[in-house]
Amino acid sequence: MKSADTETVFDRGLADLPPDLRWREWLRRIEAVLFASASPVARDDLARVVGPGASVDLLIGDLVVDLAGRPIEVVQVGAGWMLRTKPAYAPAIRAAADVGGQALNLSEFDFAVLAAIAFHQPISRDGLKDIFGKEISRDLIGRLAERDLIGTGPREPRRGAPYTFVTTETFLAAFGMESLRDLPDPEQLDDAGMADPSGAMDG
């Protein structure tokens, strides 16, 4: 039998608090979870830290307002949410913070291939070859997969049924997008950090 010192019962409902303080505590719990998570947190997961019936969406909305004057913001990525630094503070972060572990460390051509996958997914290596006019190495695909920027999609319905590639939630998070509908126009790829040095994606 575990002692009271080794087992803590998590109180989701906080029924002993008045409504305003209860809401504020739920808000802080959601902020803490988003702060600690390395990936977007889904609604069902956030619901585990608030009272039954509490609206995660309303709490997120209040957190957005609460963070309005601070250097971080809540963003929706796919089916979840995460905290990120506001773009205006990027120069200060680059000047003083150690963010080496968060850098994508991809070459311009790697970014170009990633952009091609994003715009044409699901796409196979043969499809990428058609775009770039050369074979795309398995090592390059591996680098993108290791960083969880791409995953495997459905197999193509043709002889050999080659695998296709698609982007992931990590890709969305890395480029600050809620969904693929937020992909920039091809001419905006430079601003998105996904330049295409070959020009093969024009048109």
C-alpha positions as CSV (number, residue, x, y, z in Angstrom):
1,M,0.0,0.0,0.0
2,K,1.4,3.4,-1.0
3,S,1.7,6.1,1.6
4,A,0.2,9.5,1.3
5,D,3.7,10.8,0.7
6,T,4.2,8.8,-2.4
7,E,0.8,9.1,-4.0
8,T,-0.8,12.4,-5.0
9,V,-4.4,12.5,-6.1
10,F,-4.8,14.9,-9.0
11,D,-7.8,17.2,-8.4
12,R,-9.2,18.1,-11.8
13,G,-12.4,19.7,-10.6
14,L,-11.1,22.0,-7.8
15,A,-14.6,22.1,-6.3
16,D,-13.2,23.7,-3.1
17,L,-12.2,26.9,-5.0
18,P,-14.6,29.7,-6.0
19,P,-15.5,29.7,-9.7
20,D,-13.2,32.6,-10.7
21,L,-10.1,31.1,-9.0
22,R,-11.0,27.6,-10.3
23,W,-11.1,29.0,-13.9
24,R,-7.8,30.8,-13.3
25,E,-6.1,27.6,-12.0
26,W,-7.4,25.6,-15.0
27,L,-6.0,28.4,-17.3
28,R,-2.6,28.1,-15.6
29,R,-2.6,24.3,-15.9
30,I,-3.2,24.6,-19.6
31,E,-0.4,27.1,-20.0
32,A,1.9,24.9,-18.0
33,V,1.1,21.8,-20.1
34,L,1.6,23.8,-23.4
35,F,4.9,25.3,-22.0
36,A,6.3,21.9,-21.1
37,S,5.2,20.0,-24.3
38,A,7.6,19.7,-27.2
39,S,4.7,19.1,-29.6
40,P,1.1,20.3,-30.1
41,V,-1.3,19.2,-27.3
42,A,-4.7,17.9,-28.4
43,R,-8.0,19.0,-26.8
44,D,-8.6,15.6,-25.2
45,D,-5.2,15.8,-23.5
46,L,-5.8,19.3,-22.2
47,A,-9.2,18.2,-20.9
48,R,-7.4,15.9,-18.5
49,V,-6.2,18.8,-16.4
50,V,-9.5,20.7,-16.1
51,G,-12.8,19.9,-14.6
52,P,-15.3,17.7,-16.3
53,G,-17.4,19.8,-18.7
54,A,-15.0,22.7,-18.7
55,S,-14.6,24.1,-22.2
56,V,-11.0,23.8,-23.3
57,D,-11.7,26.1,-26.3
58,L,-12.9,28.9,-24.0
59,L,-9.9,28.4,-21.7
60,I,-7.6,28.6,-24.7
61,G,-9.4,31.8,-25.8
62,D,-8.8,33.3,-22.4
63,L,-5.2,32.2,-22.5
64,V,-4.7,34.0,-25.8
65,V,-6.0,37.2,-24.3
66,D,-3.9,36.7,-21.2
67,L,-0.7,36.4,-23.2
68,A,-1.5,39.4,-25.5
69,G,1.1,41.6,-23.9
70,R,3.8,38.9,-23.5
71,P,6.4,37.6,-25.9
72,I,4.8,34.2,-26.3
73,E,1.5,33.2,-27.9
74,V,-0.8,30.3,-28.3
75,V,-1.0,28.8,-31.8
76,Q,-3.1,26.0,-33.1
77,V,-1.2,23.4,-35.0
78,G,-3.2,20.7,-36.6
79,A,-5.6,19.3,-34.0
80,G,-3.7,20.7,-31.0
81,W,-2.2,23.8,-29.5
82,M,1.3,24.9,-28.5
83,L,3.2,27.9,-27.2
84,R,5.7,29.7,-29.3
85,T,7.7,32.9,-29.2
86,K,6.2,35.8,-31.2
87,P,8.1,36.4,-34.5
88,A,9.0,39.9,-33.4
89,Y,11.4,38.4,-30.8
90,A,13.2,36.1,-33.2
91,P,16.2,38.5,-33.6
92,A,16.7,38.8,-29.8
93,I,16.5,35.0,-29.4
94,R,19.0,34.4,-32.1
95,A,21.3,37.0,-30.5
96,A,21.3,35.6,-27.0
97,A,19.7,32.2,-26.6
98,D,21.1,28.7,-27.1
99,V,18.6,27.3,-29.6
100,G,21.0,24.9,-31.4
101,G,18.9,21.9,-30.4
102,Q,15.8,23.4,-32.0
103,A,17.4,24.3,-35.3
104,L,16.4,22.3,-38.3
105,N,19.9,22.2,-39.7
106,L,18.8,21.6,-43.3
107,S,20.4,22.8,-46.5
108,E,18.6,25.0,-49.0
109,F,18.1,22.0,-51.2
110,D,16.7,20.0,-48.2
111,F,14.2,22.8,-47.7
112,A,13.3,22.8,-51.4
113,V,12.6,19.1,-51.3
114,L,10.5,19.6,-48.1
115,A,8.6,22.4,-49.8
116,A,7.9,20.1,-52.8
117,I,6.6,17.4,-50.6
118,A,4.4,19.9,-48.8
119,F,2.9,21.3,-52.0
120,H,2.5,18.0,-53.9
121,Q,1.8,15.5,-51.1
122,P,1.4,12.6,-51.2
123,I,4.3,12.3,-53.5
124,S,6.8,9.5,-54.2
125,R,10.6,9.7,-54.9
126,D,9.7,9.4,-58.6
127,G,7.4,12.4,-58.3
128,L,10.2,14.4,-56.7
129,K,12.6,13.3,-59.5
130,D,10.1,14.7,-62.0
131,I,10.1,18.0,-60.2
132,F,13.9,18.4,-59.6
133,G,15.1,16.5,-62.7
134,K,17.3,14.2,-60.6
135,E,17.0,11.4,-58.0
136,I,16.4,12.5,-54.5
137,S,18.7,10.5,-52.2
138,R,17.4,8.2,-49.5
139,D,19.8,10.0,-47.1
140,L,18.0,13.3,-47.7
141,I,14.6,11.7,-47.2
142,G,16.0,10.1,-44.1
143,R,17.1,13.5,-42.7
144,L,13.6,14.9,-43.1
145,A,12.1,11.8,-41.6
146,E,14.5,11.8,-38.6
147,R,13.4,15.3,-37.8
148,D,9.7,14.1,-38.1
149,L,9.1,16.7,-40.8
150,I,7.8,14.0,-43.2
151,G,6.2,10.6,-42.8
152,T,5.0,7.9,-45.2
153,G,1.7,8.4,-47.0
154,P,-0.4,6.0,-49.0
155,R,1.3,3.7,-51.6
156,E,0.9,4.7,-55.2
157,P,-1.5,2.5,-57.1
158,R,0.9,1.2,-59.7
159,R,3.4,-1.6,-60.2
160,G,5.7,-1.9,-57.2
161,A,3.3,0.3,-55.1
162,P,6.1,2.8,-54.1
163,Y,5.7,4.7,-50.8
164,T,4.7,8.3,-50.9
165,F,5.7,11.1,-48.5
166,V,3.6,13.6,-46.6
167,T,4.3,16.3,-44.1
168,T,3.6,16.0,-40.4
169,E,2.4,18.1,-37.4
170,T,6.0,18.7,-36.6
171,F,6.4,20.3,-40.0
172,L,3.3,22.6,-39.3
173,A,4.7,23.5,-35.9
174,A,8.2,24.2,-37.3
175,F,6.8,26.8,-39.8
176,G,4.0,28.2,-37.6
177,M,1.1,26.8,-39.5
178,E,-2.3,25.6,-38.3
179,S,-2.9,23.4,-41.4
180,L,-1.6,23.0,-44.9
181,R,-4.1,25.6,-46.0
182,D,-1.6,28.1,-44.5
183,L,1.2,27.1,-47.0
184,P,2.5,30.2,-48.6
185,D,2.2,30.9,-52.3
186,P,5.3,29.5,-54.2
187,E,6.6,33.1,-54.6
188,Q,6.5,33.5,-50.8
189,L,8.7,30.5,-50.1
190,D,11.8,32.6,-49.4
191,D,9.9,34.4,-46.6
192,A,8.8,31.0,-45.3
193,G,12.4,29.7,-45.2
194,M,11.8,27.1,-47.9
195,A,13.7,28.6,-50.8
196,D,14.0,26.5,-54.0
197,P,17.5,27.1,-55.4
198,S,16.8,25.0,-58.5
199,G,13.8,27.0,-59.6
200,A,12.2,23.6,-60.4
201,M,9.0,24.4,-58.6
202,D,8.1,27.5,-60.6
203,G,4.7,27.0,-62.3
